[in-house]
Amino acid sequence: MPQNGSKKADKKDAKPPVGFAQAIANTAYNAYEKRLLAEVKQLPIPKHVAVIMDGNRRYAKEMGMMVQEGHLEGKDKLEQVLDWCLLLDIRVLTVYAFSTENIKRNREEVATLMDMFEENFRKVGDDERVHKHGIRIRAIGQIETLPRKVRDAIEYAEQKTKDYKNYTYNIAVAYGGRQELVSAIKKIAGSVRNGDTRLEDIDEELVSKYLYTDGLPDPDLVLRTSGEERISNFLLWQAAYSELYFSDVYWPTFSFLDFLRAIRSYQLRQRRYGS
């Protein structure tokens, strides 16, 4: 009897197997993600999403990793985001990969980033998804300031995709919003000086034609990861009427659910364009 009683007690007091609670949480998470995806697909999807990919270095530090490892995980996340945009049929994606200020960072870190850019531009030029879906690859920024190997890789990706019109994937590298505007002003001034443009012809439409994003719609949504709430010299002209969304997670940990929440937030807002 004592033995049988002991068995009953053991059975009654038994705890769920290790990982059981996590499995339940994952099931609930997946169900919520599926439901949110269905809801998002029922409402207008932004045509152009711009992303400030922030938090690679802080993520690496908190995880006890090298900074370069944080950037590598950030690169992998970007490839996932491209898939998410295809799934939601977001036609234009612009990502802030490297600013004009980033060049001042540690020399070793910058060199690592340049190696990554070279590798990834060549990789995206050969990516089956890119050619299957007709994605045009563009690099925007002061490309002439980049190392020759990176410029060659950019040219490789742009040339292989130059005739595609279904989607556009912009990588802002050596980019600065103020620098972009200064460049546009100089070109317009030169056109006026040469007699090709009259002062009275200068308007918003003309200025837009001299920007890196000429021919593309302005971003509907600008989202930034890492909890910082500023746009950091990114698409200053183009984002004048964009909806802004700030996520608390670091870029390498940005999930599909986080992305859906950003899109859903955009869909629930009433855009007035200043009116």
C-alpha positions as CSV (number, residue, x, y, z in Angstrom):
1,M,0.0,0.0,0.0
2,P,2.7,2.5,0.8
3,Q,4.3,1.8,-2.5
4,N,1.1,2.3,-4.5
5,G,0.3,5.5,-2.5
6,S,3.8,6.7,-3.4
7,K,3.1,6.2,-7.1
8,K,-0.2,8.1,-6.9
9,A,1.5,10.9,-5.2
10,D,4.3,11.0,-7.8
11,K,1.7,11.1,-10.6
12,K,-0.3,13.8,-8.9
13,D,2.7,16.0,-8.3
14,A,4.4,15.4,-11.6
15,K,5.5,18.5,-13.4
16,P,5.1,19.2,-17.2
17,P,8.1,18.0,-19.2
18,V,10.8,20.6,-19.8
19,G,9.9,22.8,-22.7
20,F,6.1,22.1,-22.4
21,A,5.4,25.7,-21.4
22,Q,7.5,27.0,-24.2
23,A,5.7,24.8,-26.7
24,I,2.3,26.2,-25.5
25,A,3.7,29.8,-25.8
26,N,5.0,29.0,-29.4
27,T,1.6,27.6,-30.4
28,A,-0.1,30.8,-29.1
29,Y,2.5,33.0,-30.8
30,N,2.0,31.2,-34.1
31,A,-1.7,31.4,-33.9
32,Y,-1.6,35.2,-33.2
33,E,0.9,35.7,-36.0
34,K,-1.4,33.8,-38.5
35,R,-4.4,35.8,-37.4
36,L,-2.6,39.1,-37.7
37,L,-1.3,38.2,-41.1
38,A,-4.9,37.5,-42.3
39,E,-6.1,40.8,-40.9
40,V,-3.2,42.7,-42.5
41,K,-4.0,41.2,-45.9
42,Q,-7.6,42.5,-45.7
43,L,-6.5,46.2,-45.6
44,P,-4.4,48.4,-48.0
45,I,-0.7,47.4,-47.9
46,P,1.9,50.2,-48.1
47,K,3.5,50.5,-51.5
48,H,6.8,51.6,-50.1
49,V,8.3,50.7,-46.8
50,A,11.6,52.2,-45.6
51,V,13.6,50.6,-42.8
52,I,16.3,52.0,-40.4
53,M,18.0,48.9,-39.4
54,D,19.3,49.8,-36.0
55,G,20.8,47.8,-33.1
56,N,23.3,45.4,-34.5
57,R,26.1,46.6,-32.3
58,R,24.1,46.8,-29.1
59,Y,22.7,43.4,-29.8
60,A,26.2,42.0,-30.2
61,K,27.4,43.6,-27.0
62,E,24.5,42.2,-25.0
63,M,25.0,38.8,-26.4
64,G,28.7,38.8,-25.7
65,M,29.5,38.7,-29.4
66,M,31.9,40.5,-31.7
67,V,30.4,43.6,-33.4
68,Q,31.0,41.9,-36.7
69,E,28.8,39.0,-35.7
70,G,26.0,41.4,-34.9
71,H,26.3,42.8,-38.4
72,L,26.2,39.3,-39.9
73,E,23.0,38.5,-38.0
74,G,21.6,41.8,-39.2
75,K,22.4,40.8,-42.8
76,D,20.5,37.5,-42.3
77,K,17.5,39.4,-41.0
78,L,17.4,41.7,-44.0
79,E,17.1,38.6,-46.3
80,Q,14.1,37.6,-44.2
81,V,12.5,41.0,-44.5
82,L,12.8,40.8,-48.3
83,D,10.7,37.5,-48.1
84,W,8.2,39.3,-45.9
85,C,7.8,42.1,-48.4
86,L,7.2,39.6,-51.2
87,L,4.6,37.8,-49.1
88,L,2.7,41.1,-48.5
89,D,3.3,42.4,-52.0
90,I,5.1,45.5,-50.8
91,R,6.5,46.9,-54.1
92,V,9.3,49.1,-52.8
93,L,11.7,48.4,-49.9
94,T,14.4,50.9,-49.0
95,V,16.8,50.0,-46.2
96,Y,19.3,52.2,-44.5
97,A,22.5,50.1,-44.5
98,F,25.4,52.6,-44.1
99,S,25.3,56.3,-43.5
100,T,27.8,59.0,-44.4
101,E,28.5,59.3,-40.7
102,N,29.2,55.6,-40.3
103,I,32.5,56.0,-42.1
104,K,33.9,57.5,-38.9
105,R,33.5,54.2,-37.0
106,N,36.3,51.8,-36.1
107,R,38.4,51.1,-39.1
108,E,38.1,47.3,-38.6
109,E,34.3,47.5,-38.3
110,V,34.0,49.6,-41.5
111,A,36.3,47.2,-43.4
112,T,34.1,44.3,-42.3
113,L,31.0,46.2,-43.5
114,M,32.6,46.9,-46.9
115,D,33.5,43.2,-47.3
116,M,29.8,42.4,-46.5
117,F,28.5,44.9,-49.0
118,E,30.7,43.5,-51.7
119,E,29.7,39.9,-51.0
120,N,26.0,40.7,-50.6
121,F,25.6,42.9,-53.7
122,R,27.0,40.1,-55.8
123,K,24.9,37.6,-54.0
124,V,21.7,39.5,-54.5
125,G,22.5,39.9,-58.2
126,D,22.5,36.1,-58.5
127,D,19.6,35.6,-56.0
128,E,16.9,33.3,-57.5
129,R,14.1,35.2,-55.7
130,V,15.3,38.5,-57.3
131,H,15.0,37.1,-60.8
132,K,11.9,35.0,-60.2
133,H,9.9,38.0,-58.9
134,G,11.5,40.7,-61.1
135,I,13.1,42.8,-58.3
136,R,15.2,45.7,-59.4
137,I,18.3,46.3,-57.1
138,R,19.4,49.9,-56.6
139,A,22.1,51.4,-54.4
140,I,21.4,55.0,-53.3
141,G,23.9,57.4,-51.7
142,Q,27.3,58.8,-52.4
143,I,28.4,55.6,-54.2
144,E,31.5,57.2,-55.6
145,T,33.0,57.4,-52.0
146,L,32.9,53.6,-51.6
147,P,35.9,51.3,-52.3
148,R,36.2,50.1,-55.9
149,K,35.3,46.5,-55.0
150,V,32.0,47.6,-53.5
151,R,31.2,49.9,-56.5
152,D,31.9,47.0,-58.8
153,A,29.6,44.7,-56.9
154,I,26.9,47.4,-56.9
155,E,27.2,47.7,-60.6
156,Y,27.0,43.9,-61.0
157,A,23.7,43.8,-59.1
158,E,22.2,46.8,-60.8
159,Q,23.1,45.7,-64.3
160,K,21.7,42.2,-63.8
161,T,18.3,43.6,-62.6
162,K,18.0,46.9,-64.5
163,D,15.1,45.8,-66.6
164,Y,13.0,44.5,-63.8
165,K,9.8,46.5,-62.9
166,N,7.8,44.4,-60.5
167,Y,9.6,45.4,-57.3
168,T,12.4,47.7,-56.3
169,Y,14.9,47.1,-53.5
170,N,16.9,50.1,-52.5
171,I,20.0,49.8,-50.4
172,A,21.0,53.2,-48.9
173,V,24.8,53.0,-48.5
174,A,27.1,56.0,-47.9
175,Y,23.8,57.8,-47.7
176,G,22.8,61.0,-45.9
177,G,19.5,62.9,-46.3
178,R,21.1,66.3,-46.0
179,Q,23.9,65.4,-48.4
180,E,21.2,64.2,-50.9
181,L,19.4,67.5,-50.7
182,V,22.7,69.5,-51.1
183,S,23.5,67.4,-54.2
184,A,20.1,68.1,-55.7
185,I,20.4,71.8,-55.0
186,K,23.8,71.9,-56.8
187,K,22.4,70.1,-59.8
188,I,19.4,72.4,-60.0
189,A,21.6,75.5,-59.6
190,G,23.8,74.2,-62.4
191,S,20.8,73.7,-64.6
192,V,19.6,77.3,-63.9
193,R,23.1,78.7,-64.6
194,N,23.2,76.8,-67.9
195,G,19.8,78.2,-68.9
196,D,18.2,74.7,-69.0
197,T,15.9,75.6,-66.0
198,R,14.1,78.8,-65.1
199,L,13.8,79.8,-61.4
200,E,10.0,79.8,-61.7
201,D,10.1,76.2,-62.8
202,I,11.6,75.0,-59.6
203,D,8.9,73.2,-57.5
204,E,8.5,70.0,-55.4
205,E,8.2,67.8,-58.5
206,L,11.4,69.2,-60.0
207,V,13.4,68.7,-56.8
208,S,12.2,65.1,-56.5
209,K,13.6,64.4,-60.0
210,Y,17.1,65.3,-58.7
211,L,16.9,62.9,-55.7
212,Y,18.2,59.4,-55.6
213,T,14.7,58.0,-55.5
214,D,13.5,59.7,-58.7
215,G,10.7,57.7,-60.2
216,L,9.7,56.0,-57.0
217,P,6.8,56.8,-54.7
218,D,7.7,58.4,-51.3
219,P,7.7,55.9,-48.4
220,D,4.3,55.2,-46.9
221,L,5.9,53.8,-43.7
222,V,9.3,54.4,-42.1
223,L,10.1,52.0,-39.4
224,R,13.1,51.9,-37.1
225,T,14.2,49.2,-34.7
226,S,16.2,49.3,-31.4
227,G,13.9,51.8,-29.5
228,E,15.4,54.9,-30.9
229,E,12.8,57.5,-32.0
230,R,14.4,59.6,-34.7
231,I,15.0,59.2,-38.5
232,S,18.8,60.0,-38.4
233,N,19.2,61.9,-41.7
234,F,17.2,59.2,-43.6
235,L,15.0,60.2,-46.6
236,L,14.4,63.7,-45.2
237,W,12.6,65.0,-48.2
238,Q,10.8,61.8,-49.1
239,A,9.5,61.0,-45.6
240,A,7.7,64.4,-45.2
241,Y,4.3,62.7,-44.9
242,S,5.4,59.1,-44.1
243,E,3.9,57.3,-41.1
244,L,6.6,56.6,-38.5
245,Y,6.8,53.4,-36.5
246,F,9.4,52.6,-33.8
247,S,10.1,49.1,-32.6
248,D,11.8,48.4,-29.2
249,V,13.7,45.3,-30.5
250,Y,17.2,45.2,-31.9
251,W,17.4,44.7,-35.7
252,P,18.7,41.1,-35.5
253,T,15.8,40.0,-33.3
254,F,13.1,41.8,-35.4
255,S,10.5,39.2,-36.1
256,F,7.7,38.7,-38.6
257,L,5.2,39.4,-35.9
258,D,7.0,42.7,-35.2
259,F,6.8,43.5,-38.9
260,L,3.1,42.7,-39.1
261,R,2.5,45.0,-36.1
262,A,4.2,47.8,-37.9
263,I,2.1,47.3,-41.0
264,R,-1.0,47.0,-38.9
265,S,-0.2,50.2,-37.1
266,Y,0.1,52.0,-40.5
267,Q,-3.2,50.6,-41.6
268,L,-5.0,51.9,-38.6
269,R,-3.9,55.5,-39.1
270,Q,-5.7,58.1,-41.0
271,R,-3.3,59.8,-43.4
272,R,-4.1,63.5,-43.9
273,Y,-1.1,64.8,-45.7
274,G,-1.2,68.0,-43.8
275,S,-4.9,68.8,-44.6
